[in-house]
């Protein structure tokens, strides 16, 4: 049954996509912090000096750490869900109503975390680039330039790294929205099946009661069947 369950297979594919996209967030953000000597360019501002150096007022490292933490959380959840759903497919079973409900709640929470991380990367990168374009034609043109030797940062790959993290964060958010929809549809299906079972039980009880109250051919009511 599980092999023919398109919804279940779609969930597995979604979690595989979420796993890949979480790495697109974790790896470049970690590389960026390493190249910037532990500093985070998100929401960082600076003033250009006459010698061509940028006097940076570094923002809190919380922004980069938060994005990485969200990526790690997504990675772990995807690993667990891929294993769990794959075992259900192997056994030919499907998840219960409770697990489907908890999955829907978890996906909704991760949607919120994902969009907050994506906005943080996008807005924080825009703030940094606003300072860069005061000297360079574009933010990308500052790649590989010695703009802050005092803090010993390497700008070789910052544009590609933050751009990849930004793409990964928004794509991961879209993926988790899809997973939330899949899990919600599964909960609705379970709820519908439960309503059908209750309706069938009530109809069966009604027919039994009508049969018990129907008079027999000799004018007497049919005794209840044991």
MODELLER restraints for C-alpha pairs under 7 A, 6 or more apart:
rsr = mdl.restraints
at = mdl.atoms
rsr.add(forms.Gaussian(group=physical.xy_distance, feature=features.Distance(at['CA:1:A'], at['CA:92:A']), mean=5.64, stdev=0.5))
rsr.add(forms.Gaussian(group=physical.xy_distance, feature=features.Distance(at['CA:1:A'], at['CA:93:A']), mean=6.82, stdev=0.5))
rsr.add(forms.Gaussian(group=physical.xy_distance, feature=features.Distance(at['CA:2:A'], at['CA:89:A']), mean=5.14, stdev=0.5))
rsr.add(forms.Gaussian(group=physical.xy_distance, feature=features.Distance(at['CA:2:A'], at['CA:92:A']), mean=4.80, stdev=0.5))
rsr.add(forms.Gaussian(group=physical.xy_distance, feature=features.Distance(at['CA:2:A'], at['CA:93:A']), mean=5.60, stdev=0.5))
rsr.add(forms.Gaussian(group=physical.xy_distance, feature=features.Distance(at['CA:2:A'], at['CA:94:A']), mean=6.26, stdev=0.5))
rsr.add(forms.Gaussian(group=physical.xy_distance, feature=features.Distance(at['CA:3:A'], at['CA:89:A']), mean=6.06, stdev=0.5))
rsr.add(forms.Gaussian(group=physical.xy_distance, feature=features.Distance(at['CA:3:A'], at['CA:92:A']), mean=6.85, stdev=0.5))
rsr.add(forms.Gaussian(group=physical.xy_distance, feature=features.Distance(at['CA:7:A'], at['CA:182:A']), mean=6.68, stdev=0.5))
rsr.add(forms.Gaussian(group=physical.xy_distance, feature=features.Distance(at['CA:11:A'], at['CA:179:A']), mean=6.32, stdev=0.5))
rsr.add(forms.Gaussian(group=physical.xy_distance, feature=features.Distance(at['CA:11:A'], at['CA:182:A']), mean=6.71, stdev=0.5))
rsr.add(forms.Gaussian(group=physical.xy_distance, feature=features.Distance(at['CA:12:A'], at['CA:82:A']), mean=5.82, stdev=0.5))
rsr.add(forms.Gaussian(group=physical.xy_distance, feature=features.Distance(at['CA:12:A'], at['CA:85:A']), mean=6.62, stdev=0.5))
rsr.add(forms.Gaussian(group=physical.xy_distance, feature=features.Distance(at['CA:14:A'], at['CA:175:A']), mean=6.47, stdev=0.5))
rsr.add(forms.Gaussian(group=physical.xy_distance, feature=features.Distance(at['CA:14:A'], at['CA:179:A']), mean=6.34, stdev=0.5))
rsr.add(forms.Gaussian(group=physical.xy_distance, feature=features.Distance(at['CA:15:A'], at['CA:78:A']), mean=5.18, stdev=0.5))
rsr.add(forms.Gaussian(group=physical.xy_distance, feature=features.Distance(at['CA:15:A'], at['CA:82:A']), mean=6.29, stdev=0.5))
rsr.add(forms.Gaussian(group=physical.xy_distance, feature=features.Distance(at['CA:16:A'], at['CA:78:A']), mean=6.96, stdev=0.5))
rsr.add(forms.Gaussian(group=physical.xy_distance, feature=features.Distance(at['CA:18:A'], at['CA:78:A']), mean=6.55, stdev=0.5))
rsr.add(forms.Gaussian(group=physical.xy_distance, feature=features.Distance(at['CA:18:A'], at['CA:172:A']), mean=5.76, stdev=0.5))
rsr.add(forms.Gaussian(group=physical.xy_distance, feature=features.Distance(at['CA:18:A'], at['CA:175:A']), mean=6.24, stdev=0.5))
rsr.add(forms.Gaussian(group=physical.xy_distance, feature=features.Distance(at['CA:19:A'], at['CA:75:A']), mean=5.26, stdev=0.5))
rsr.add(forms.Gaussian(group=physical.xy_distance, feature=features.Distance(at['CA:19:A'], at['CA:78:A']), mean=5.58, stdev=0.5))
rsr.add(forms.Gaussian(group=physical.xy_distance, feature=features.Distance(at['CA:21:A'], at['CA:168:A']), mean=5.14, stdev=0.5))
rsr.add(forms.Gaussian(group=physical.xy_distance, feature=features.Distance(at['CA:21:A'], at['CA:171:A']), mean=6.94, stdev=0.5))
rsr.add(forms.Gaussian(group=physical.xy_distance, feature=features.Distance(at['CA:21:A'], at['CA:172:A']), mean=5.64, stdev=0.5))
rsr.add(forms.Gaussian(group=physical.xy_distance, feature=features.Distance(at['CA:22:A'], at['CA:71:A']), mean=4.89, stdev=0.5))
rsr.add(forms.Gaussian(group=physical.xy_distance, feature=features.Distance(at['CA:22:A'], at['CA:72:A']), mean=6.96, stdev=0.5))
rsr.add(forms.Gaussian(group=physical.xy_distance, feature=features.Distance(at['CA:22:A'], at['CA:74:A']), mean=6.12, stdev=0.5))
rsr.add(forms.Gaussian(group=physical.xy_distance, feature=features.Distance(at['CA:22:A'], at['CA:75:A']), mean=5.61, stdev=0.5))
rsr.add(forms.Gaussian(group=physical.xy_distance, feature=features.Distance(at['CA:22:A'], at['CA:168:A']), mean=6.75, stdev=0.5))
rsr.add(forms.Gaussian(group=physical.xy_distance, feature=features.Distance(at['CA:22:A'], at['CA:172:A']), mean=6.77, stdev=0.5))
rsr.add(forms.Gaussian(group=physical.xy_distance, feature=features.Distance(at['CA:24:A'], at['CA:164:A']), mean=6.40, stdev=0.5))
rsr.add(forms.Gaussian(group=physical.xy_distance, feature=features.Distance(at['CA:24:A'], at['CA:165:A']), mean=5.81, stdev=0.5))
rsr.add(forms.Gaussian(group=physical.xy_distance, feature=features.Distance(at['CA:24:A'], at['CA:168:A']), mean=5.11, stdev=0.5))
rsr.add(forms.Gaussian(group=physical.xy_distance, feature=features.Distance(at['CA:25:A'], at['CA:68:A']), mean=6.71, stdev=0.5))
rsr.add(forms.Gaussian(group=physical.xy_distance, feature=features.Distance(at['CA:25:A'], at['CA:71:A']), mean=5.86, stdev=0.5))
rsr.add(forms.Gaussian(group=physical.xy_distance, feature=features.Distance(at['CA:25:A'], at['CA:165:A']), mean=4.42, stdev=0.5))
rsr.add(forms.Gaussian(group=physical.xy_distance, feature=features.Distance(at['CA:25:A'], at['CA:168:A']), mean=5.43, stdev=0.5))
rsr.add(forms.Gaussian(group=physical.xy_distance, feature=features.Distance(at['CA:25:A'], at['CA:169:A']), mean=6.17, stdev=0.5))
rsr.add(forms.Gaussian(group=physical.xy_distance, feature=features.Distance(at['CA:26:A'], at['CA:68:A']), mean=5.13, stdev=0.5))
rsr.add(forms.Gaussian(group=physical.xy_distance, feature=features.Distance(at['CA:26:A'], at['CA:71:A']), mean=5.55, stdev=0.5))
rsr.add(forms.Gaussian(group=physical.xy_distance, feature=features.Distance(at['CA:26:A'], at['CA:72:A']), mean=6.75, stdev=0.5))
rsr.add(forms.Gaussian(group=physical.xy_distance, feature=features.Distance(at['CA:28:A'], at['CA:161:A']), mean=4.73, stdev=0.5))
rsr.add(forms.Gaussian(group=physical.xy_distance, feature=features.Distance(at['CA:28:A'], at['CA:162:A']), mean=6.72, stdev=0.5))
rsr.add(forms.Gaussian(group=physical.xy_distance, feature=features.Distance(at['CA:28:A'], at['CA:164:A']), mean=6.82, stdev=0.5))
rsr.add(forms.Gaussian(group=physical.xy_distance, feature=features.Distance(at['CA:28:A'], at['CA:165:A']), mean=6.07, stdev=0.5))
rsr.add(forms.Gaussian(group=physical.xy_distance, feature=features.Distance(at['CA:29:A'], at['CA:64:A']), mean=6.82, stdev=0.5))
rsr.add(forms.Gaussian(group=physical.xy_distance, feature=features.Distance(at['CA:29:A'], at['CA:68:A']), mean=6.62, stdev=0.5))
rsr.add(forms.Gaussian(group=physical.xy_distance, feature=features.Distance(at['CA:29:A'], at['CA:161:A']), mean=6.62, stdev=0.5))
rsr.add(forms.Gaussian(group=physical.xy_distance, feature=features.Distance(at['CA:29:A'], at['CA:162:A']), mean=6.71, stdev=0.5))
rsr.add(forms.Gaussian(group=physical.xy_distance, feature=features.Distance(at['CA:29:A'], at['CA:165:A']), mean=6.44, stdev=0.5))
rsr.add(forms.Gaussian(group=physical.xy_distance, feature=features.Distance(at['CA:32:A'], at['CA:158:A']), mean=6.07, stdev=0.5))
rsr.add(forms.Gaussian(group=physical.xy_distance, feature=features.Distance(at['CA:32:A'], at['CA:161:A']), mean=6.45, stdev=0.5))
rsr.add(forms.Gaussian(group=physical.xy_distance, feature=features.Distance(at['CA:33:A'], at['CA:39:A']), mean=5.77, stdev=0.5))
rsr.add(forms.Gaussian(group=physical.xy_distance, feature=features.Distance(at['CA:33:A'], at['CA:40:A']), mean=6.05, stdev=0.5))
rsr.add(forms.Gaussian(group=physical.xy_distance, feature=features.Distance(at['CA:35:A'], at['CA:153:A']), mean=5.94, stdev=0.5))
rsr.add(forms.Gaussian(group=physical.xy_distance, feature=features.Distance(at['CA:35:A'], at['CA:154:A']), mean=5.21, stdev=0.5))
rsr.add(forms.Gaussian(group=physical.xy_distance, feature=features.Distance(at['CA:36:A'], at['CA:153:A']), mean=4.33, stdev=0.5))
rsr.add(forms.Gaussian(group=physical.xy_distance, feature=features.Distance(at['CA:36:A'], at['CA:154:A']), mean=5.88, stdev=0.5))
rsr.add(forms.Gaussian(group=physical.xy_distance, feature=features.Distance(at['CA:37:A'], at['CA:152:A']), mean=6.76, stdev=0.5))
rsr.add(forms.Gaussian(group=physical.xy_distance, feature=features.Distance(at['CA:37:A'], at['CA:153:A']), mean=5.91, stdev=0.5))
rsr.add(forms.Gaussian(group=physical.xy_distance, feature=features.Distance(at['CA:39:A'], at['CA:58:A']), mean=6.88, stdev=0.5))
rsr.add(forms.Gaussian(group=physical.xy_distance, feature=features.Distance(at['CA:39:A'], at['CA:61:A']), mean=6.32, stdev=0.5))
rsr.add(forms.Gaussian(group=physical.xy_distance, feature=features.Distance(at['CA:40:A'], at['CA:58:A']), mean=6.95, stdev=0.5))
rsr.add(forms.Gaussian(group=physical.xy_distance, feature=features.Distance(at['CA:40:A'], at['CA:59:A']), mean=6.68, stdev=0.5))
rsr.add(forms.Gaussian(group=physical.xy_distance, feature=features.Distance(at['CA:40:A'], at['CA:61:A']), mean=5.39, stdev=0.5))
rsr.add(forms.Gaussian(group=physical.xy_distance, feature=features.Distance(at['CA:40:A'], at['CA:64:A']), mean=6.00, stdev=0.5))
rsr.add(forms.Gaussian(group=physical.xy_distance, feature=features.Distance(at['CA:41:A'], at['CA:58:A']), mean=6.94, stdev=0.5))
rsr.add(forms.Gaussian(group=physical.xy_distance, feature=features.Distance(at['CA:41:A'], at['CA:128:A']), mean=6.33, stdev=0.5))
rsr.add(forms.Gaussian(group=physical.xy_distance, feature=features.Distance(at['CA:42:A'], at['CA:59:A']), mean=6.90, stdev=0.5))
rsr.add(forms.Gaussian(group=physical.xy_distance, feature=features.Distance(at['CA:42:A'], at['CA:63:A']), mean=6.61, stdev=0.5))
rsr.add(forms.Gaussian(group=physical.xy_distance, feature=features.Distance(at['CA:42:A'], at['CA:121:A']), mean=6.62, stdev=0.5))
rsr.add(forms.Gaussian(group=physical.xy_distance, feature=features.Distance(at['CA:42:A'], at['CA:124:A']), mean=3.99, stdev=0.5))
rsr.add(forms.Gaussian(group=physical.xy_distance, feature=features.Distance(at['CA:42:A'], at['CA:125:A']), mean=5.32, stdev=0.5))
rsr.add(forms.Gaussian(group=physical.xy_distance, feature=features.Distance(at['CA:42:A'], at['CA:128:A']), mean=6.48, stdev=0.5))
rsr.add(forms.Gaussian(group=physical.xy_distance, feature=features.Distance(at['CA:43:A'], at['CA:59:A']), mean=5.85, stdev=0.5))
rsr.add(forms.Gaussian(group=physical.xy_distance, feature=features.Distance(at['CA:43:A'], at['CA:124:A']), mean=4.18, stdev=0.5))
rsr.add(forms.Gaussian(group=physical.xy_distance, feature=features.Distance(at['CA:43:A'], at['CA:125:A']), mean=6.68, stdev=0.5))
rsr.add(forms.Gaussian(group=physical.xy_distance, feature=features.Distance(at['CA:43:A'], at['CA:127:A']), mean=5.26, stdev=0.5))
rsr.add(forms.Gaussian(group=physical.xy_distance, feature=features.Distance(at['CA:43:A'], at['CA:128:A']), mean=6.02, stdev=0.5))
rsr.add(forms.Gaussian(group=physical.xy_distance, feature=features.Distance(at['CA:44:A'], at['CA:57:A']), mean=6.05, stdev=0.5))
rsr.add(forms.Gaussian(group=physical.xy_distance, feature=features.Distance(at['CA:44:A'], at['CA:58:A']), mean=4.81, stdev=0.5))
rsr.add(forms.Gaussian(group=physical.xy_distance, feature=features.Distance(at['CA:44:A'], at['CA:59:A']), mean=4.69, stdev=0.5))
rsr.add(forms.Gaussian(group=physical.xy_distance, feature=features.Distance(at['CA:44:A'], at['CA:127:A']), mean=6.83, stdev=0.5))
rsr.add(forms.Gaussian(group=physical.xy_distance, feature=features.Distance(at['CA:44:A'], at['CA:128:A']), mean=5.70, stdev=0.5))
rsr.add(forms.Gaussian(group=physical.xy_distance, feature=features.Distance(at['CA:45:A'], at['CA:56:A']), mean=5.77, stdev=0.5))
rsr.add(forms.Gaussian(group=physical.xy_distance, feature=features.Distance(at['CA:45:A'], at['CA:57:A']), mean=5.40, stdev=0.5))
rsr.add(forms.Gaussian(group=physical.xy_distance, feature=features.Distance(at['CA:45:A'], at['CA:58:A']), mean=6.62, stdev=0.5))
rsr.add(forms.Gaussian(group=physical.xy_distance, feature=features.Distance(at['CA:45:A'], at['CA:128:A']), mean=6.05, stdev=0.5))
rsr.add(forms.Gaussian(group=physical.xy_distance, feature=features.Distance(at['CA:45:A'], at['CA:131:A']), mean=6.54, stdev=0.5))
rsr.add(forms.Gaussian(group=physical.xy_distance, feature=features.Distance(at['CA:46:A'], at['CA:54:A']), mean=5.95, stdev=0.5))
rsr.add(forms.Gaussian(group=physical.xy_distance, feature=features.Distance(at['CA:46:A'], at['CA:55:A']), mean=5.14, stdev=0.5))
rsr.add(forms.Gaussian(group=physical.xy_distance, feature=features.Distance(at['CA:46:A'], at['CA:56:A']), mean=4.01, stdev=0.5))
rsr.add(forms.Gaussian(group=physical.xy_distance, feature=features.Distance(at['CA:46:A'], at['CA:57:A']), mean=5.48, stdev=0.5))
rsr.add(forms.Gaussian(group=physical.xy_distance, feature=features.Distance(at['CA:46:A'], at['CA:131:A']), mean=6.51, stdev=0.5))
rsr.add(forms.Gaussian(group=physical.xy_distance, feature=features.Distance(at['CA:47:A'], at['CA:54:A']), mean=5.61, stdev=0.5))
rsr.add(forms.Gaussian(group=physical.xy_distance, feature=features.Distance(at['CA:47:A'], at['CA:55:A']), mean=5.14, stdev=0.5))
rsr.add(forms.Gaussian(group=physical.xy_distance, feature=features.Distance(at['CA:47:A'], at['CA:56:A']), mean=6.57, stdev=0.5))
rsr.add(forms.Gaussian(group=physical.xy_distance, feature=features.Distance(at['CA:48:A'], at['CA:54:A']), mean=4.53, stdev=0.5))
rsr.add(forms.Gaussian(group=physical.xy_distance, feature=features.Distance(at['CA:48:A'], at['CA:55:A']), mean=6.14, stdev=0.5))
rsr.add(forms.Gaussian(group=physical.xy_distance, feature=features.Distance(at['CA:49:A'], at['CA:55:A']), mean=6.86, stdev=0.5))
rsr.add(forms.Gaussian(group=physical.xy_distance, feature=features.Distance(at['CA:52:A'], at['CA:147:A']), mean=6.83, stdev=0.5))
rsr.add(forms.Gaussian(group=physical.xy_distance, feature=features.Distance(at['CA:53:A'], at['CA:147:A']), mean=4.92, stdev=0.5))
rsr.add(forms.Gaussian(group=physical.xy_distance, feature=features.Distance(at['CA:53:A'], at['CA:148:A']), mean=5.47, stdev=0.5))
rsr.add(forms.Gaussian(group=physical.xy_distance, feature=features.Distance(at['CA:54:A'], at['CA:147:A']), mean=5.59, stdev=0.5))
rsr.add(forms.Gaussian(group=physical.xy_distance, feature=features.Distance(at['CA:54:A'], at['CA:148:A']), mean=5.46, stdev=0.5))
rsr.add(forms.Gaussian(group=physical.xy_distance, feature=features.Distance(at['CA:67:A'], at['CA:117:A']), mean=5.23, stdev=0.5))
rsr.add(forms.Gaussian(group=physical.xy_distance, feature=features.Distance(at['CA:70:A'], at['CA:113:A']), mean=6.66, stdev=0.5))
rsr.add(forms.Gaussian(group=physical.xy_distance, feature=features.Distance(at['CA:70:A'], at['CA:114:A']), mean=6.99, stdev=0.5))
rsr.add(forms.Gaussian(group=physical.xy_distance, feature=features.Distance(at['CA:88:A'], at['CA:94:A']), mean=5.75, stdev=0.5))
rsr.add(forms.Gaussian(group=physical.xy_distance, feature=features.Distance(at['CA:97:A'], at['CA:187:A']), mean=6.41, stdev=0.5))
rsr.add(forms.Gaussian(group=physical.xy_distance, feature=features.Distance(at['CA:97:A'], at['CA:190:A']), mean=6.20, stdev=0.5))
rsr.add(forms.Gaussian(group=physical.xy_distance, feature=features.Distance(at['CA:100:A'], at['CA:183:A']), mean=6.09, stdev=0.5))
rsr.add(forms.Gaussian(group=physical.xy_distance, feature=features.Distance(at['CA:100:A'], at['CA:186:A']), mean=6.60, stdev=0.5))
rsr.add(forms.Gaussian(group=physical.xy_distance, feature=features.Distance(at['CA:100:A'], at['CA:187:A']), mean=5.87, stdev=0.5))
rsr.add(forms.Gaussian(group=physical.xy_distance, feature=features.Distance(at['CA:101:A'], at['CA:187:A']), mean=5.97, stdev=0.5))
rsr.add(forms.Gaussian(group=physical.xy_distance, feature=features.Distance(at['CA:103:A'], at['CA:183:A']), mean=6.33, stdev=0.5))
rsr.add(forms.Gaussian(group=physical.xy_distance, feature=features.Distance(at['CA:104:A'], at['CA:180:A']), mean=5.48, stdev=0.5))
rsr.add(forms.Gaussian(group=physical.xy_distance, feature=features.Distance(at['CA:104:A'], at['CA:183:A']), mean=4.91, stdev=0.5))
rsr.add(forms.Gaussian(group=physical.xy_distance, feature=features.Distance(at['CA:104:A'], at['CA:184:A']), mean=5.57, stdev=0.5))
rsr.add(forms.Gaussian(group=physical.xy_distance, feature=features.Distance(at['CA:107:A'], at['CA:176:A']), mean=6.11, stdev=0.5))
rsr.add(forms.Gaussian(group=physical.xy_distance, feature=features.Distance(at['CA:107:A'], at['CA:179:A']), mean=6.48, stdev=0.5))
rsr.add(forms.Gaussian(group=physical.xy_distance, feature=features.Distance(at['CA:107:A'], at['CA:180:A']), mean=4.95, stdev=0.5))
rsr.add(forms.Gaussian(group=physical.xy_distance, feature=features.Distance(at['CA:108:A'], at['CA:180:A']), mean=5.81, stdev=0.5))
rsr.add(forms.Gaussian(group=physical.xy_distance, feature=features.Distance(at['CA:110:A'], at['CA:176:A']), mean=6.82, stdev=0.5))
rsr.add(forms.Gaussian(group=physical.xy_distance, feature=features.Distance(at['CA:111:A'], at['CA:173:A']), mean=5.71, stdev=0.5))
rsr.add(forms.Gaussian(group=physical.xy_distance, feature=features.Distance(at['CA:111:A'], at['CA:176:A']), mean=5.55, stdev=0.5))
rsr.add(forms.Gaussian(group=physical.xy_distance, feature=features.Distance(at['CA:111:A'], at['CA:177:A']), mean=6.02, stdev=0.5))
rsr.add(forms.Gaussian(group=physical.xy_distance, feature=features.Distance(at['CA:114:A'], at['CA:169:A']), mean=6.47, stdev=0.5))
rsr.add(forms.Gaussian(group=physical.xy_distance, feature=features.Distance(at['CA:114:A'], at['CA:172:A']), mean=6.80, stdev=0.5))
rsr.add(forms.Gaussian(group=physical.xy_distance, feature=features.Distance(at['CA:114:A'], at['CA:173:A']), mean=4.92, stdev=0.5))
rsr.add(forms.Gaussian(group=physical.xy_distance, feature=features.Distance(at['CA:115:A'], at['CA:170:A']), mean=6.97, stdev=0.5))
rsr.add(forms.Gaussian(group=physical.xy_distance, feature=features.Distance(at['CA:115:A'], at['CA:173:A']), mean=5.75, stdev=0.5))
rsr.add(forms.Gaussian(group=physical.xy_distance, feature=features.Distance(at['CA:117:A'], at['CA:169:A']), mean=6.64, stdev=0.5))
rsr.add(forms.Gaussian(group=physical.xy_distance, feature=features.Distance(at['CA:118:A'], at['CA:166:A']), mean=6.19, stdev=0.5))
rsr.add(forms.Gaussian(group=physical.xy_distance, feature=features.Distance(at['CA:118:A'], at['CA:169:A']), mean=4.85, stdev=0.5))
rsr.add(forms.Gaussian(group=physical.xy_distance, feature=features.Distance(at['CA:118:A'], at['CA:170:A']), mean=5.45, stdev=0.5))
rsr.add(forms.Gaussian(group=physical.xy_distance, feature=features.Distance(at['CA:121:A'], at['CA:166:A']), mean=5.84, stdev=0.5))
rsr.add(forms.Gaussian(group=physical.xy_distance, feature=features.Distance(at['CA:122:A'], at['CA:166:A']), mean=6.29, stdev=0.5))
rsr.add(forms.Gaussian(group=physical.xy_distance, feature=features.Distance(at['CA:129:A'], at['CA:139:A']), mean=5.32, stdev=0.5))
rsr.add(forms.Gaussian(group=physical.xy_distance, feature=features.Distance(at['CA:132:A'], at['CA:139:A']), mean=5.66, stdev=0.5))
rsr.add(forms.Gaussian(group=physical.xy_distance, feature=features.Distance(at['CA:133:A'], at['CA:139:A']), mean=5.79, stdev=0.5))
rsr.add(forms.Gaussian(group=physical.xy_distance, feature=features.Distance(at['CA:136:A'], at['CA:142:A']), mean=6.57, stdev=0.5))
rsr.add(forms.Gaussian(group=physical.xy_distance, feature=features.Distance(at['CA:140:A'], at['CA:159:A']), mean=5.94, stdev=0.5))
rsr.add(forms.Gaussian(group=physical.xy_distance, feature=features.Distance(at['CA:143:A'], at['CA:155:A']), mean=5.28, stdev=0.5))
rsr.add(forms.Gaussian(group=physical.xy_distance, feature=features.Distance(at['CA:143:A'], at['CA:156:A']), mean=5.17, stdev=0.5))
rsr.add(forms.Gaussian(group=physical.xy_distance, feature=features.Distance(at['CA:143:A'], at['CA:157:A']), mean=6.46, stdev=0.5))
rsr.add(forms.Gaussian(group=physical.xy_distance, feature=features.Distance(at['CA:143:A'], at['CA:158:A']), mean=6.83, stdev=0.5))
rsr.add(forms.Gaussian(group=physical.xy_distance, feature=features.Distance(at['CA:143:A'], at['CA:159:A']), mean=6.63, stdev=0.5))
rsr.add(forms.Gaussian(group=physical.xy_distance, feature=features.Distance(at['CA:144:A'], at['CA:155:A']), mean=4.86, stdev=0.5))
rsr.add(forms.Gaussian(group=physical.xy_distance, feature=features.Distance(at['CA:144:A'], at['CA:156:A']), mean=4.02, stdev=0.5))
rsr.add(forms.Gaussian(group=physical.xy_distance, feature=features.Distance(at['CA:145:A'], at['CA:155:A']), mean=6.27, stdev=0.5))
rsr.add(forms.Gaussian(group=physical.xy_distance, feature=features.Distance(at['CA:212:A'], at['CA:222:A']), mean=5.95, stdev=0.5))
rsr.add(forms.Gaussian(group=physical.xy_distance, feature=features.Distance(at['CA:212:A'], at['CA:223:A']), mean=6.64, stdev=0.5))
rsr.add(forms.Gaussian(group=physical.xy_distance, feature=features.Distance(at['CA:212:A'], at['CA:224:A']), mean=5.52, stdev=0.5))
rsr.add(forms.Gaussian(group=physical.xy_distance, feature=features.Distance(at['CA:213:A'], at['CA:221:A']), mean=6.25, stdev=0.5))
rsr.add(forms.Gaussian(group=physical.xy_distance, feature=features.Distance(at['CA:213:A'], at['CA:222:A']), mean=6.85, stdev=0.5))
rsr.add(forms.Gaussian(group=physical.xy_distance, feature=features.Distance(at['CA:214:A'], at['CA:221:A']), mean=5.97, stdev=0.5))
rsr.add(forms.Gaussian(group=physical.xy_distance, feature=features.Distance(at['CA:214:A'], at['CA:222:A']), mean=6.43, stdev=0.5))
rsr.add(forms.Gaussian(group=physical.xy_distance, feature=features.Distance(at['CA:215:A'], at['CA:221:A']), mean=3.91, stdev=0.5))
rsr.add(forms.Gaussian(group=physical.xy_distance, feature=features.Distance(at['CA:215:A'], at['CA:222:A']), mean=5.76, stdev=0.5))
rsr.add(forms.Gaussian(group=physical.xy_distance, feature=features.Distance(at['CA:216:A'], at['CA:222:A']), mean=5.41, stdev=0.5))
